Amino acid sequence: GRHLDITRPHAQALAWIAARGRHEALMSLLGEARKADLKAWLWGRQLADVLHEFPASAAAGEFASLLPRLQPRLYSIASSPLAHPGQVHLTVSAVRYGQGRRTRKGVASTFLADRAGGDVPIFVQKSAHFRLPAQGGTPVIMVGPGTGIAPFRGFLHQRRAEGARGRNWLFFGEPREQTDFYYRDEIAAMRADGLLTRLDLAFSRDQAGKVYVQDRMRERGAQLWAWLEEGASFYVCGDAMRMARDVDAALKMVRPIIDATLD
């Protein structure tokens, strides 16, 4: 498990299982026209789950030859080199979920949470565009629900260390404030001392109706648009499939709200 990816159902392994086991249903799923069906079916399934539903026998060496090398998992750095010299902080949520027959675990997150000890190989990937504005006076709007808060913690520490005068606005959300408010004391202190000009929180399960960061964005539409008009840099970090799409939709609603207010 240290060198080969034994969890993710890659295309080559799926095609081999379908052919070796003569599984017509799986072959059908792999058809070009059924990409959406395959993606939906694979959600939450690891390679072991595929083999449980579509058995196929092979010698260990033959099966191992189908597996790609384990790839690095990329996490946003949650610290500032100025504020935390010689250190790199990460914000990791351990992925654990039930998949019918047994509990499944995220490969990298549970390794870090449960088993990492001694030296752990790291792979630093430079971010060409996701960085603070060059001018310290530029306002910054950060939308980072869940572990998406990671880079923005680093941004805020960096702006403080640089003495940047630009205003900072953070949107953060998770299910429950009591258990899921990451860096709570730090963020409260940043809000109290003025580093965080605005802080909007959305804890979806703490009231009868669910509230998400995109709801807070719509509620703050006039102020949000005013910051953007003044040249604020806008950042989003989180689930690209769902959350980023919802944030994009909320942003598109902000302009009509302003127009209606002006009429």
C-alpha positions as CSV (number, residue, x, y, z in Angstrom):
1,G,0.0,0.0,0.0
2,R,3.0,2.3,0.1
3,H,3.8,2.3,-3.6
4,L,0.7,1.2,-5.6
5,D,-2.8,2.7,-5.5
6,I,-5.0,-0.2,-4.3
7,T,-8.1,1.9,-3.6
8,R,-9.1,3.9,-6.6
9,P,-10.9,2.0,-9.4
10,H,-8.8,3.1,-12.3
11,A,-10.0,2.6,-15.9
12,Q,-7.4,0.0,-16.7
13,A,-8.3,-2.2,-13.7
14,L,-12.1,-1.8,-14.4
15,A,-11.7,-2.9,-18.0
16,W,-9.6,-5.9,-16.9
17,I,-12.1,-6.9,-14.2
18,A,-15.0,-6.7,-16.8
19,A,-13.1,-8.8,-19.3
20,R,-11.6,-11.4,-17.0
21,G,-14.9,-11.9,-15.1
22,R,-17.0,-11.6,-18.3
23,H,-19.2,-9.1,-16.5
24,E,-21.5,-7.7,-19.1
25,A,-23.1,-5.2,-16.7
26,L,-19.7,-3.7,-15.9
27,M,-18.7,-3.7,-19.6
28,S,-21.9,-1.7,-20.3
29,L,-21.1,0.8,-17.6
30,L,-17.6,1.4,-19.1
31,G,-19.2,2.4,-22.5
32,E,-18.4,5.8,-23.8
33,A,-22.1,6.9,-23.6
34,R,-22.4,6.0,-19.9
35,K,-19.7,8.1,-18.3
36,A,-22.2,9.8,-16.0
37,D,-23.6,6.5,-14.9
38,L,-20.2,5.1,-14.2
39,K,-19.2,8.1,-12.2
40,A,-22.4,7.9,-10.1
41,W,-21.9,4.2,-9.5
42,L,-18.3,4.6,-8.4
43,W,-19.1,7.3,-5.9
44,G,-17.7,6.0,-2.5
45,R,-16.6,2.7,-4.0
46,Q,-13.0,1.5,-3.7
47,L,-11.4,-1.2,-5.9
48,A,-12.2,-3.9,-3.3
49,D,-15.9,-2.9,-3.5
50,V,-15.8,-3.3,-7.3
51,L,-14.3,-6.7,-7.0
52,H,-16.9,-7.7,-4.4
53,E,-19.6,-7.0,-6.9
54,F,-17.8,-8.2,-10.0
55,P,-15.3,-11.0,-8.9
56,A,-12.3,-11.8,-11.1
57,S,-9.4,-14.1,-10.2
58,A,-5.7,-13.4,-10.9
59,A,-2.3,-14.1,-9.5
60,A,-1.1,-11.3,-7.2
61,G,1.6,-10.2,-9.6
62,E,-0.8,-10.0,-12.5
63,F,-3.2,-7.9,-10.6
64,A,-0.5,-5.7,-9.2
65,S,0.7,-4.9,-12.7
66,L,-2.7,-3.2,-13.3
67,L,-2.3,-0.8,-10.4
68,P,-0.8,2.6,-11.0
69,R,1.7,4.2,-8.6
70,L,0.3,5.9,-5.6
71,Q,0.0,9.6,-6.4
72,P,0.7,12.5,-3.9
73,R,-2.3,14.1,-2.3
74,L,-2.2,17.8,-2.5
75,Y,-3.2,19.9,0.6
76,S,-3.3,23.6,0.8
77,I,-0.6,25.1,3.1
78,A,-2.4,26.6,6.1
79,S,0.6,28.7,7.4
80,S,2.7,31.6,6.5
81,P,6.5,31.3,5.9
82,L,6.9,34.7,7.6
83,A,4.7,33.9,10.6
84,H,5.8,30.2,10.9
85,P,9.4,30.0,9.6
86,G,10.6,26.5,8.9
87,Q,7.2,25.0,9.3
88,V,4.3,23.9,7.0
89,H,0.9,23.6,8.6
90,L,-1.9,21.5,7.1
91,T,-5.6,21.3,7.8
92,V,-6.7,17.7,7.2
93,S,-10.1,16.1,7.8
94,A,-9.9,12.4,8.1
95,V,-12.2,10.7,5.5
96,R,-14.1,7.7,7.0
97,Y,-17.4,6.5,5.7
98,G,-19.5,3.3,5.6
99,Q,-19.8,1.5,2.2
100,G,-22.3,-1.2,3.0
101,R,-20.0,-4.0,4.0
102,R,-17.4,-2.1,5.9
103,T,-15.9,1.3,6.7
104,R,-13.7,2.9,4.1
105,K,-10.9,5.3,4.8
106,G,-9.3,8.1,2.8
107,V,-5.8,7.1,1.9
108,A,-3.7,10.1,2.8
109,S,-6.0,11.7,5.4
110,T,-6.2,8.6,7.7
111,F,-2.5,7.9,7.1
112,L,-1.7,11.3,8.5
113,A,-4.2,10.9,11.3
114,D,-3.5,7.4,12.4
115,R,-0.2,6.0,11.1
116,A,2.3,8.7,10.1
117,G,5.5,8.6,12.1
118,G,9.0,9.6,11.4
119,D,9.8,11.0,7.9
120,V,6.9,11.4,5.5
121,P,7.7,12.2,1.9
122,I,6.3,15.5,0.7
123,F,5.8,17.0,-2.8
124,V,5.6,20.8,-2.9
125,Q,3.6,22.1,-5.8
126,K,3.8,25.8,-6.5
127,S,0.5,27.7,-7.0
128,A,0.8,30.1,-9.9
129,H,-2.4,32.1,-9.3
130,F,-3.8,31.3,-5.9
131,R,-1.8,33.9,-3.9
132,L,-2.3,37.2,-2.1
133,P,-2.5,40.3,-4.2
134,A,0.8,42.1,-4.7
135,Q,-0.5,45.3,-3.1
136,G,-1.0,45.0,0.6
137,G,-3.8,47.6,0.5
138,T,-6.0,45.5,-1.8
139,P,-9.2,44.2,0.0
140,V,-9.4,40.4,0.2
141,I,-12.6,38.3,0.2
142,M,-12.1,34.6,1.2
143,V,-14.7,31.9,0.9
144,G,-13.4,28.7,2.7
145,P,-15.9,26.4,4.2
146,G,-14.6,23.2,5.9
147,T,-10.9,22.5,5.4
148,G,-11.1,25.1,2.6
149,I,-10.2,27.5,5.4
150,A,-6.6,26.3,5.2
151,P,-5.0,28.7,2.7
152,F,-6.9,31.6,4.2
153,R,-5.4,31.0,7.6
154,G,-2.1,31.3,5.9
155,F,-3.2,34.4,4.1
156,L,-4.3,36.1,7.3
157,H,-1.1,35.2,9.1
158,Q,0.9,36.5,6.1
159,R,-0.9,39.8,5.9
160,R,-0.4,40.4,9.6
161,A,3.3,39.6,9.3
162,E,3.7,41.9,6.3
163,G,1.8,44.7,8.0
164,A,-0.7,44.8,5.0
165,R,-3.4,47.4,5.5
166,G,-6.0,45.8,3.2
167,R,-9.3,44.8,4.6
168,N,-10.0,41.1,5.0
169,W,-13.4,39.3,4.9
170,L,-13.8,35.6,5.6
171,F,-16.8,33.4,4.9
172,F,-16.6,30.0,6.8
173,G,-19.1,27.2,7.3
174,E,-19.4,23.7,8.5
175,P,-22.2,21.6,10.0
176,R,-21.8,22.5,13.7
177,E,-20.1,25.3,15.5
178,Q,-19.3,23.3,18.6
179,T,-17.3,20.6,16.9
180,D,-16.4,22.0,13.4
181,F,-15.2,25.6,13.8
182,Y,-11.6,25.0,12.8
183,Y,-9.1,27.6,14.3
184,R,-11.9,29.1,16.3
185,D,-9.8,30.9,18.9
186,E,-7.4,32.2,16.3
187,I,-10.2,33.5,14.1
188,A,-12.0,35.1,17.0
189,A,-8.8,36.9,18.0
190,M,-8.2,38.1,14.4
191,R,-11.8,39.4,14.4
192,A,-11.4,41.1,17.8
193,D,-8.1,42.8,16.9
194,G,-9.3,44.0,13.5
195,L,-7.2,41.9,11.2
196,L,-10.5,40.3,10.0
197,T,-12.6,43.2,9.0
198,R,-15.7,41.0,8.4
199,L,-16.5,37.4,9.4
200,D,-19.5,35.6,8.2
201,L,-20.3,32.1,9.6
202,A,-22.7,29.5,8.4
203,F,-23.2,26.4,10.6
204,S,-25.7,24.4,8.6
205,R,-27.0,22.0,11.3
206,D,-27.2,24.5,14.2
207,Q,-30.8,25.6,13.3
208,A,-33.9,24.2,11.8
209,G,-33.2,25.5,8.3
210,K,-29.8,24.7,6.8
211,V,-27.6,27.8,6.1
212,Y,-24.5,27.7,3.9
213,V,-21.8,30.2,3.0
214,Q,-23.5,31.0,-0.3
215,D,-26.6,32.0,1.7
216,R,-24.5,34.4,3.8
217,M,-23.1,35.8,0.5
218,R,-26.6,36.5,-0.8
219,E,-27.5,38.1,2.5
220,R,-24.4,40.4,2.3
221,G,-24.9,41.1,-1.4
222,A,-24.7,44.9,-1.2
223,Q,-21.5,44.9,0.9
224,L,-20.0,42.1,-1.2
225,W,-20.6,44.0,-4.4
226,A,-19.2,47.2,-2.9
227,W,-15.9,45.4,-2.0
228,L,-15.7,44.0,-5.5
229,E,-16.3,47.4,-7.0
230,E,-13.4,48.7,-4.9
231,G,-11.1,46.1,-6.4
232,A,-11.2,43.3,-3.8
233,S,-9.5,40.0,-4.7
234,F,-12.0,37.1,-4.4
235,Y,-10.9,33.6,-3.4
236,V,-12.7,30.3,-3.1
237,C,-11.3,27.1,-1.7
238,G,-13.3,23.9,-1.2
239,D,-15.3,21.3,-3.0
240,A,-15.0,22.2,-6.7
241,M,-17.9,19.9,-7.7
242,R,-20.6,21.4,-5.5
243,M,-19.6,24.3,-3.2
244,A,-17.6,26.3,-5.8
245,R,-20.6,26.0,-8.2
246,D,-23.0,27.2,-5.6
247,V,-20.7,30.1,-4.7
248,D,-20.5,31.0,-8.4
249,A,-24.3,31.0,-8.6
250,A,-24.5,33.2,-5.5
251,L,-22.1,35.7,-6.9
252,K,-24.2,35.9,-10.1
253,M,-27.2,36.7,-8.0
254,V,-25.5,39.6,-6.2
255,R,-25.5,42.0,-9.2
256,P,-29.3,41.7,-9.8
257,I,-29.8,42.4,-6.1
258,I,-27.8,45.6,-6.3
259,D,-29.6,46.7,-9.5
260,A,-33.0,46.1,-7.7
261,T,-31.7,48.2,-4.8
262,L,-30.7,51.1,-7.0
263,D,-34.0,51.2,-9.0
